Amino acid sequence: MNIEIHIPTPGESVTEVDLARWLVADGDFVEKDQEIAEIESDKATLPLIAGKPGKIKILVPEGETVKVGTLACTIDTSVRGTAKVKNPKSDDKEVVTEEKTTEIAEPEASKTAPAEAEVKVTPLAKKMMQEEGLGIDDIIRGLRKISSKDVRDVLQGRGGTASDTGKKGSREVQRESMSQLRRKLAGRLVSVKNETAMLTTFSEVDMSEVVRMRKQHQKAFTETHGVKLGFMSFFVKASTIALMEFPKVNSQIDGDNIVIPDFVDISIAVQTDKGLMVPVLRNTETMSLADIEKAIVGLAEKARKFRLSIGEMSGGTFSITNGGIFGSMLSTPILNPPQSGILGMHNIEERPIALDGQVVIHPMMYIALSYDHRIVDGRDSVSFLKRIKELIEDPRRMLLDGADAERAVLGI
């Protein structure tokens, strides 16, 4: 019996998707609920799941753009699974046994693929492959076409003459189609520049107290909450308090109206191989630092594995992006429409500053707020950034919704 697997819809208004890649080969045996392909739209990447076990027949080529509902593959459920067992009499080689006489042939590529010992793999690449469950054969088959440059490089490594390789610079180019996700992102970025009155204001923050707290309490925090204490959670918490004080930065334009929510949903920019994704932390005004850290870790992991749902990326009233993890010292982040504000974090560097009449060296970070000047005035934007600075430089204020701890004790 053959069952049909159709292209699912990633969400409302999505009519076309890209079949990004097949995770199995044509003719493979697949298990029930196994991920067999990745489907990519302009909003999210989601897996194609096998509904029943059996032998798969692929009908849509990898990289094809297809309509939602298209028949992607069929599964012959009359073919039973293959069991791999160790045979002690055959040098521990795996022996494939069938529950049914129907034979599932091993793909030819895997028979001729180079053994791991014959392929040089860097330690970082090996670690990445182990984390993703990939083998040498997966990389060799799925990487790209062999170019003339590859052949020349191999010849040179085998002692080819300078006349063969050294005098001829590479003229090869690679061409790859833009994914729907990146095409959509590109269109949104251009529209932001054309349709908003975007400005950016800057400040710098002394990170001494946050750095001290992380160093002093990291072990206890990790043991208590099961996650490490990072820098992002402090900025999410500080931004939440500041957004409640300056709600225009948390608002957006809807036609001729300004929509000002009484909650804070913060989008966190996560860089992936397929482009920037911005999962959303909901109701951060109700979350502790530990809650924020746990949510960030979970969403970032799903983003890098392309398993975010439409709901997890929809909405958001404000965004935070951290270019500092790549070494950026200063930037002007671009708005994430229809939001009216985005905070940019940057690299922490030891810099000399003037403090109480003395020149001292402290860990400093430049921060940037890009905002839509149609809604947010200069006073609100600068005051918002100033409040972020105050909260980061004295994190105790976060317990008091931004109030000064000493003044709170004194009741003034």
N, C-alpha and C positions, 0 to 999 in steps of 0.2 A: 504494500500500500504506500502510495506517495502522498506526503502532505506538502502544502505550499507555504512558503514564508514570504510575506509581502513587506514592502517598505513601509514602516510605521510613520506617523506624523509626529514631528518633534513639538508641535504646538499650534495654536490657532494662527491662521493666515499664512502658514508655511505650506507651499504647494510643491516645491522641488527641493531635493537634497543631493548631496554628493555621496556616492559609495566610496568612502575614503580608502578603505583597504579590507581585504578578506583576511581573517585570522586563521583560516583553514584552506587547504587546497582542494580542487575539484576531485571528487572521488574519495575523500577522506571519510572516515567514520566519525560521527559527532555524538556527544552525549546529550541527554535532555538538559535544558537550561544552560548549555554551553554558549559562550559568546563566540559567534562565528564571523562577525564583521563589525566595522565601525561606520555609522551613518553620520554625516556632518551637514548641518544646515547653517544658515547665517546667524543662528541664535545659540546653538548648542551641538555637542557631539554625543551620540548615544549608541549603545550596542545593539546589534541584531542578535536575537536569541533563538536557539534551536528549540522548537516546541516538543520534539520527540527525538529519541535516539535513532540513528540509522546512517545510511550512506548519502552524502550530499552531492547534489548536482548544481553547479553554479551557473546562473543564467544572465547575470549582469556583470560586465567587466569591471575591474577595479578602476577607480578614478572617474567613472561615468556619472553624469548628472541625470537623475531620473525623477519622474513624478512620484508623489506620495501614493502608495497603493500598488506600485509596480511589483510584479512577481520577481523576487530576487533570486530564489533558489527553490529546489524541491529536496525533500529528504525521503529516501526509500526506507521505510521502517521495517521491511521484511529482512533486511540485513542486520544481523546481530553483531554486538560489539566484539572486539578482539581483546583478548586478555594477554598481557605481557608478563611472562614468568621467567624466573632465572633457571637455567638448565645447568646443573653442576657438572655435566659431562661435556659441556661445549665452551669451556673457558669463560663461564659466566656471561656468555652472550645472550641477548634477549631472544626468545623464541616466540613467534606469534602463533597463537592457536585460535581457531575459529569455532564458534558455537554452531555455525551453519556452514555448509559447504561453499557458499558464495564467498569468493575471494576478494578481499580489498587490497588492491596492489599498492605497494609503497611507491610514492612519487619518484620518478626517475631522477629528479634533481637531487633528492636526498641520497641516492645511491652513489652519485658521482661527486657530491659535495666534498670539499677538502676536509680532512680530519683536523680537529682543533689544534693538534700538535704542529700542523703545517701552516697555520695562520697565526701571524703575530697580532696580539691583542694588548693594548695598553691597559694598565691596572684600572684606570677610570672607566674605560669602555667595558672591561670585564665586570666591574661592579654594577654598572648600569644594566648590562645584559642579564645579570643574575637577579637584580631587583625586578625586572620586567618579564622574567621567564623566557628570554630569547636565547637561541643557540647560534652557533657559527653559521649554520645553514640558513637561518632566518635572515641574518644580516646580508650574507652573500647574495641570496635570491632577491631580497627586497630593497637593496641599497640603490642601485642605479645601473645603467648600461656601462659596459667596459668601453672606455674611450681610447683613442690612439695615444693620448698622454699616459694612460695607465700602462699600455704596452711599452712605451718608451722608458717609463720609470723602471719597469721590471728589467728591460734590457740593460739599462744603465747600472742597475744593482748587480747584474750578472757580469759586468765588466765590458759593456758596450763601449765602443769608441766615442771619443769626443765629437767626431764628425757625424756620428749617428744621432747624438742627443744634445751635446753641450752647445752647439751653435744654433739650435732651433728652439726658440722660445715657444711655449704653449700658446696656441690660438683657439683652444677649445672653449666653448661656452655651454652652460647647462640651462635648460629652459624648463620651468615647471609652472603649472597652472595655479593661479591663486585660489585658495579654498573659499567657499562661500562665506565662512566666518571672517576671513581677512578682507574679502571684498566688501562685506557689510561694514566692518570696522573702518576701512578706508573711506567709504562714503560718509559715515557718521563724522569722522574727523574733519573732512572737508566742509561739511554742512555747519559744524560748530563755528569754524572760522568765518563763514559767510553769513550766518544767521544770528550770531550773538555779539554783544558788545563786551568782549572779554578783555579784562585787565588782570594784571598780576601784581601783588604786593609782597614784600619780603621782610623777613626778620631773622635774627639768629638766637639760638637757645643754648644756654649753658646746661649740658647734660650731666653735670657732676653728680647730682643727687640720684638721678635714675641709674646711672652707672654704678654708684655706690650701693644702692638698694639691690640691684641685680646680683652684684658680686657677693654681698653679705647674706642675702636670703635665697639665692638660687637653689641650693640643695634642699632646704626646707620646703620651698615652694613646689619643687618637682616631686618630692616625696608626698606632699599633702594632696596635690591636685593632679599628678600624673602627666603634667606638661611643663615645658620650660617657660620661664618668664622672659619674654622678648621685649623689644622696644615698641612694637606696633600697638600692643594693648594699652600702653600709657597714652599714646596719641589718640587712640579711639576713645578712651575714657575722657581725655581732656577735650577732644572735639565735641563729644556729646554734651558736656557741661556748657561749652561755649555756644553750641548751636541752640541750646535751650534759652540762653541769655540773648542771643542775636538771631531770632527766628527767620529773618529775611534771608540769611545765608543758607537756611534749611528749606527754602521755598522754591517754587517753580512757576513759570508762566503757563497758563492754560487759556488760550485765546486772549480775551481782554481782561482776564482775571488773574490774580496772584493767589496760588494755593499754598497755604501755610499749615503744614501738619503739626499736630501736638505730640508727635513721636519722632524718634530718630532712627532711620535705617541707613547704615553706613556701608557703602560699596568698597571692597578692598581689591585693588588691582593686583592680579596675579599673572606673571609672564609665563606663557607656555610655548611649546614648539610651534603651535599653530596660530599664535597671536595672543593678544591681551584678553584676559577674561576677568570679569568683575563680579564675583559672588557677593551676596548681600548679607550683612549681619542685621537681624531684625530686632527692633526695640532695644537698642544699646543703652537706653536710659535706665533699663532695669537690670543690666548686667554688671557683674563684678569683673575685676581684672582677670581672675581665673576663668570665669565664664567666657570672656572675650578670647582669651588664649585658646581654649578648647575649641571654640567655634572657628577661629581662624585656621587652626591646624587641620580640622576636619574638612573645611571648604577648600583650602589650598591643595590638600591631597587629592580631592575629587577633581579639582580643576586640572592638575597636572596629568591625571589619568583620563581626562576628557569624559568625566562621568557626572558633570553638573547638570541638573535638570533646568528647565526653563524657569520654574518657580524660584529656584535658588539664585538666578541672575536677574530676575525681574524686579522693577521698582528701585528702591534706593533713593534717599533724599540728599545724600552728600557722599563724596568719594575721598579716599586717601590712597596715594601711590607712593612707593618708597624706591626712588632711584638710587638711594644710598647703597643698596645691596649690590649694585653693579659698579659702585665707585663714583657715582655722580656727586659733584660738589654743589651744583646749582642748576636749576632748570625752571621752565615755565610750564607747569602741567596744563593739559587741555581739558576743558570741561567735558563731563559725561552727560549729555543731554537726556532728559530735560532738566537735570539738576543745575543749580546756580552757583555751586562752589565745589572746589576740589583742593585738598591740602597735599602739598608735595614735601616729603621727607627726603633728606639727603645724607651724604656720608658724614660720619663723626670724625673730626680731626682735632688733634691737640694744637691749640692756637694761643698766642699770648693775648691777654685782655687786661684792661684796667679795672681793678677791683679795690675799693677803699683806698685809692691813691697809690696802689702798688700794681706793678706789672706781674701777672701770674699766668701760668699756662693751665688751661682747662680744656676738657673735651667739649667742642662746640659743634653745633649743627645749624646750617642754614635751612629755614623753612619758607615755603612759598604758598600763597593762597591765590589761585586764579578764580575769578568770580564774574558773573554776568552783571555788568554795570546798569543794565536796564532795570534790575530789581535792587541790587545791593549798592548802597552808596559808599563813598570812601570812608566815612566815619565808622560804619558798621564793619567794613572789611578790615580796617586797621585795628579797631577795638577787638574784633574776633581774634586776630592773630596775636594781639597783645595778651589776651586771656589765655591762649594756648601756651605762650611763653611763661606766664606766671604759674600755670598749673604744672608744667613740666619741670620748672626750676624748683618748685616746692610741691612735690606730689601729695603731701599731707592735706593740701587744700581740696583734693578730690574727695576726701571723706566728708567734707563740709560743703559740697556743691560749689566749690570755688571760693568760699570765704577764707579770710586769713585766720589761721589757727590761734594765734595769740589774741587777736581781737575777739574771737569767739569765746575764748576762755574768760576774757575780761568783760564780756558782755557789752562791747562798744561797737 
